[in-house]
Amino acid sequence: MNKIIAPLIKFLESLKCHYEIDRAKGILHSGLENKNTMWRWLAHQDDEGRFAMVSLLPLKASEMRQNACAELLVRINVKLGLGHFDLDFSDGQIAFRTAIPVGEGSRLRMSVIEHVIRGHHTLVDQYLPAISTVLFTGQTPGEALAAAKEREKEAAMKPRFSLN
């Protein structure tokens, strides 16, 4: 078990979360659900030794909406301090990626794991409505972001999701 997966397992087990491990690839897979949707996420130690997380969004951009979706993701990414959205133009898959360095000889602390997981999933949850809007209503990326910002202002500070 590498320096990323072992503490991550300990953290998830402390929350009684379900997960699967691909030991051959060193990847941990899990799911997350919030009020309106659920998605798969994975975590691993990347080639640079960083704690890397990837959420695979439950949406795909059709070829017709890929340019608008890409514009939206660029507009969102400019605002993000940690992590970024990706669009795979070959199949329309949308993902959110976060990676943080873990120094040589350092241990990944539980508090760091919690902050990364919660922050990562909060950002996916925050922008999923705007992405859906651009993909399925034909609204422009600017309009979708403005509407998302208004929804965010109106939302009460409640837990956004539960790890499962």
Beta strands, then each sheet from edge to edge (+ up, - down):
strand 1: 19-22
strand 2: 27-34
strand 3: 38-45
strand 4: 51-60
strand 5: 84-87
strand 6: 93-100
strand 7: 161-163
sheet 1: 1+ 2- 3+ 4- 6+ 5-
sheet 2: 1+ 2- 7+
end
